[in-house]
Amino acid sequence: MRKIRIAQIGINQYSHGPEMFTNLTQLQELFEVVGYALVEDERERCADKLHVFEGYPELTLEEILNDESIEAVAVEVDEIHLNKYTQMAVDAGKHIHMEKPGSQDLASFERLIESVKKSGKVFHIGYMYRYNEYLDAAVKDAQEGKFGEIFSVEAHMCRWDNKTTREWLGTFRGGMMFYLGCHLVDLVLRIQGTPDEIIPANVSSGISGVESEDVSFAMLRYPHGVSVIRTSAVEVGGFFRRQLVICGSKRTLEIKPIEGIENGLYTEQTDTVMKGDKGSRGEVEHKRSQPFSRYHKMLSSFAAMVRGECENPYTPDYELELFKTLLKCCGVE
């Protein structure tokens, strides 16, 4: 199997940059990791994370972009710089794995999408829930009509963050909705499509004097129901209450926790299917996944796309629609 020569641009403060580089180096049968570049004062701001690069050469941004033997790059800079550096990499003819969700600027994201479409290269965004087998199966069942008429999707993704992290959320309009809610917007959009109306309600908890929007909520109205997205940076135990609930005329599925921790990550679900004509009860099945890695399947799929073994099911046009929907959930017009 041909290895893909790849380099990483950036590391970021609050997202998955360190984990991404570590996982790339673990998948030695798929990737030849050439090195990394630090940008935007990351050497100072992210000094506590730089140990993940030990044993690999530091390159300049120009060395990565101008080296034709480097097929792909992982762009892992802070969110506010994502569009800028991803655009550079696309213009240099690289296949792209980009940290989610992009910079909060529609015009530059639209330019990026147009460039990606012209390049013909892989454009792959790090929405980790796309590679959770239980979530993926639920989305496919919804798309195939196995829930009947879906009238509600409830998606929660919360956690507890310290004051410094919550102050950083003020970088974005919508705060926590932009940062983590993007994963949930992706799920609802894949299950139900574009909503007729979006009503955002992103607020500050005021805890510890933080003024950023660290508690986020959005209501998405559809012709036959309402779905909700909720994410918070101040929920004690929130990580273990992350969940997806899909309610249809034939079936209700609850996935919770989306990621529990016990000898690795696991997912658990309760599936209730209509039995006869009595909806108050049904046939109930409980399932729990085997332990899994968040990132191995994501990066393995990216490698297969680069090698031409499969197509990316998430087209540039879909990524743009997702980005526009996310901005509306953040209260950005």
C-alpha positions in Angstrom: 0.0 0.0 0.0 1.4 3.4 -1.0 2.0 5.7 2.0 0.8 9.3 1.8 3.4 11.9 2.5 1.7 14.4 4.8 2.7 17.4 6.9 0.8 19.3 9.6 0.3 23.1 9.6 -0.3 24.4 13.1 -1.4 22.8 16.4 -4.2 25.1 17.9 -5.0 25.8 21.5 -8.4 24.3 22.1 -9.1 21.7 19.4 -7.6 18.5 18.1 -4.3 19.5 16.7 -2.1 17.5 19.1 -4.2 14.4 18.8 -4.3 14.7 15.1 -0.5 14.7 14.7 -0.2 11.8 17.2 -2.7 9.7 15.4 -1.1 10.4 12.0 2.2 9.1 13.4 0.5 6.0 14.8 -0.9 5.1 11.4 2.5 4.3 9.9 1.1 1.9 7.4 -0.9 4.8 5.8 1.1 7.9 6.3 4.7 9.1 6.0 4.7 12.1 8.3 7.2 14.6 6.9 7.1 17.2 9.6 5.2 20.2 10.8 5.1 24.0 10.7 4.2 26.4 13.5 2.4 29.7 12.6 0.6 32.6 14.3 2.9 32.6 17.4 2.0 29.0 18.2 5.5 28.4 19.6 4.7 30.7 22.5 0.9 30.2 22.8 1.0 26.4 22.5 4.3 25.7 24.2 2.8 23.0 26.5 1.6 21.0 23.4 4.8 21.0 21.3 6.1 17.7 22.8 3.9 15.8 20.4 6.2 16.9 17.6 9.3 15.4 19.1 11.3 13.3 16.7 9.8 15.0 13.6 11.4 17.9 11.7 10.1 21.4 12.0 9.6 22.9 8.5 8.6 26.4 7.3 5.2 26.9 5.9 6.8 27.6 2.5 8.7 24.3 2.6 5.5 22.4 3.1 3.6 24.3 0.4 6.3 24.2 -2.2 7.3 20.5 -1.8 5.4 18.7 -4.5 6.2 15.3 -2.9 4.0 16.3 0.1 0.6 15.2 -1.2 -1.6 16.2 1.8 -1.6 18.5 4.7 -3.5 18.6 8.0 -4.4 22.2 8.8 -4.8 22.4 12.5 -4.4 26.1 13.3 -6.8 28.0 15.6 -10.3 28.3 14.1 -9.9 32.0 13.3 -7.0 31.2 10.9 -8.4 28.0 9.3 -9.7 29.5 6.1 -6.5 31.4 5.5 -4.1 28.5 5.8 -6.4 26.0 4.2 -6.7 28.3 1.2 -2.9 28.4 0.9 -2.7 24.6 1.0 -5.5 24.3 -1.7 -3.7 26.8 -3.9 -0.5 24.7 -3.5 -2.3 21.7 -4.9 -2.6 19.7 -1.6 -5.2 17.2 -0.4 -6.7 18.8 2.7 -7.7 17.5 6.1 -8.9 20.6 8.0 -9.9 21.1 11.6 -13.6 21.9 12.0 -15.6 24.0 11.2 -13.6 26.8 9.5 -13.1 30.5 10.2 -16.3 32.4 11.0 -16.3 34.3 7.8 -18.7 33.3 5.1 -17.0 35.1 2.2 -13.6 33.5 2.7 -15.2 30.0 3.3 -17.1 30.4 0.0 -13.8 31.3 -1.8 -12.2 28.2 -0.2 -15.1 26.0 -1.4 -14.8 27.3 -5.0 -11.1 26.7 -4.9 -11.5 23.2 -3.6 -14.0 22.4 -6.4 -11.6 23.6 -9.1 -8.6 21.7 -7.6 -10.2 18.3 -7.7 -8.4 17.5 -4.5 -9.8 15.8 -1.4 -11.3 18.3 1.1 -11.9 16.6 4.4 -13.1 18.3 7.6 -12.5 16.9 11.1 -16.1 16.2 12.2 -15.3 13.3 14.4 -18.9 12.1 14.9 -19.1 11.2 11.2 -16.9 8.2 12.0 -18.9 6.9 15.0 -20.5 3.7 13.9 -23.6 4.1 15.9 -24.2 7.7 14.8 -23.5 6.8 11.2 -25.9 3.9 11.3 -28.6 6.1 12.8 -28.2 8.7 10.1 -28.4 6.1 7.4 -31.5 4.6 8.9 -33.1 8.1 9.0 -32.2 8.8 5.4 -33.7 5.4 4.4 -37.0 6.1 6.2 -36.6 3.5 8.9 -37.9 5.9 11.5 -41.1 6.7 9.6 -41.9 10.4 9.7 -39.2 12.1 11.8 -40.7 15.0 13.8 -37.9 15.7 16.3 -34.1 15.4 16.7 -32.5 16.4 20.0 -28.7 16.8 20.0 -26.7 17.6 23.1 -23.0 18.1 23.4 -21.8 19.7 26.6 -18.8 19.7 28.9 -17.3 21.8 31.8 -14.5 24.2 30.8 -12.3 26.5 32.9 -12.6 30.3 32.9 -9.7 30.8 30.4 -11.3 28.5 27.8 -14.8 30.1 28.2 -13.3 33.5 27.8 -11.7 32.3 24.5 -15.2 31.4 23.3 -15.8 35.1 22.9 -13.6 34.9 19.8 -16.8 33.7 18.0 -20.3 34.9 17.6 -22.4 32.1 19.1 -19.4 30.9 21.2 -20.1 27.3 22.2 -22.5 26.8 19.3 -19.7 27.5 16.8 -17.1 25.6 18.7 -18.9 22.3 19.5 -22.4 22.8 18.2 -21.0 22.4 14.7 -20.9 18.7 15.2 -24.6 18.6 16.1 -25.6 20.9 13.3 -23.9 18.4 11.0 -25.9 15.5 12.4 -29.3 17.3 12.2 -28.6 18.5 8.7 -27.8 15.0 7.6 -30.9 13.5 9.2 -33.4 16.1 8.2 -31.9 18.4 5.6 -32.1 22.2 5.6 -34.6 23.6 8.1 -37.3 26.1 7.2 -36.4 28.4 10.1 -33.6 28.6 12.6 -34.1 30.4 16.0 -30.8 30.8 17.9 -30.6 31.4 21.6 -26.9 31.7 22.7 -26.2 33.4 26.0 -23.6 33.8 28.7 -23.9 31.9 31.9 -22.1 34.7 33.7 -20.3 32.1 35.9 -17.0 33.4 37.2 -17.7 36.7 35.4 -17.2 35.3 31.9 -19.3 37.2 29.3 -18.8 34.9 26.3 -21.7 32.9 24.9 -20.9 29.7 26.8 -24.4 28.3 26.8 -25.9 27.7 23.4 -29.2 26.6 22.0 -30.8 26.6 18.6 -34.3 25.5 17.4 -34.6 24.3 13.9 -38.1 24.3 12.5 -39.1 21.7 9.8 -42.5 21.2 8.1 -43.5 18.4 10.5 -41.7 19.2 13.7 -39.0 21.0 15.6 -35.5 19.9 16.4 -33.1 21.3 19.0 -29.4 21.6 19.4 -27.9 22.3 22.9 -24.3 22.8 23.9 -22.8 24.2 27.1 -19.3 24.8 28.5 -20.5 24.9 32.1 -22.4 21.6 32.6 -20.9 19.5 35.3 -20.6 15.9 33.9 -21.7 17.2 30.5 -19.3 15.0 28.6 -21.2 11.8 29.7 -24.6 13.3 28.9 -23.8 13.9 25.3 -26.6 12.4 23.3 -28.6 12.2 20.1 -32.4 11.4 20.2 -34.3 10.7 17.0 -38.1 10.5 17.2 -40.1 9.2 14.3 -43.6 7.8 13.8 -42.2 4.2 13.9 -39.2 4.4 16.1 -37.3 6.3 18.8 -33.5 6.0 19.2 -31.5 7.4 22.0 -27.7 7.4 21.8 -26.2 8.2 25.2 -23.4 8.6 26.0 -22.1 9.4 22.5 -18.6 8.8 24.0 -18.3 7.1 27.4 -14.9 6.2 28.8 -14.0 2.7 29.9 -10.9 1.0 28.5 -11.2 3.5 25.7 -14.2 5.3 24.2 -17.5 3.6 23.8 -21.1 4.5 22.6 -24.3 3.2 24.0 -27.9 3.3 22.6 -31.5 2.4 23.4 -33.6 1.6 20.3 -37.4 1.4 20.7 -39.5 0.2 17.7 -43.3 0.5 17.5 -45.0 -2.7 18.4 -48.5 -3.1 16.9 -50.5 0.2 17.3 -49.5 1.0 20.9 -46.8 3.6 20.8 -46.4 3.9 24.5 -44.6 0.6 24.5 -42.4 -1.1 21.9 -39.6 -3.5 21.4 -36.6 -2.2 23.2 -33.0 -3.1 22.4 -29.9 -1.9 24.2 -26.5 -1.9 22.6 -23.0 -0.9 23.5 -20.1 -0.6 21.2 -16.6 -2.1 21.5 -13.9 0.4 22.6 -12.8 2.6 19.7 -10.4 5.4 18.7 -11.9 8.8 17.8 -9.5 9.5 15.0 -8.1 6.3 13.5 -11.2 5.7 11.3 -11.4 9.3 10.3 -7.8 9.4 9.1 -7.9 6.0 7.5 -10.9 7.2 5.5 -9.0 10.3 4.5 -6.1 8.2 3.3 -8.4 6.0 1.2 -9.9 9.1 -0.4 -6.5 10.5 -1.2 -5.5 7.2 -2.8 -8.7 7.2 -4.9 -10.1 4.1 -3.3 -13.4 5.9 -2.3 -15.1 9.2 -2.7 -15.7 11.7 0.1 -19.4 11.5 0.8 -19.4 15.0 2.1 -19.2 17.2 -1.0 -17.9 20.8 -1.0 -21.4 22.0 -1.6 -22.6 20.1 1.5 -19.8 21.6 3.6 -20.9 25.0 2.5 -24.5 24.4 3.3 -23.5 23.1 6.7 -21.3 26.2 7.3 -24.2 28.5 6.4 -26.6 26.6 8.7 -24.1 26.8 11.5 -23.7 30.5 11.2 -27.4 31.0 11.4 -27.4 28.8 14.6 -24.8 31.2 15.9 -26.9 34.2 15.3 -24.8 35.4 12.3 -26.9 36.7 9.5 
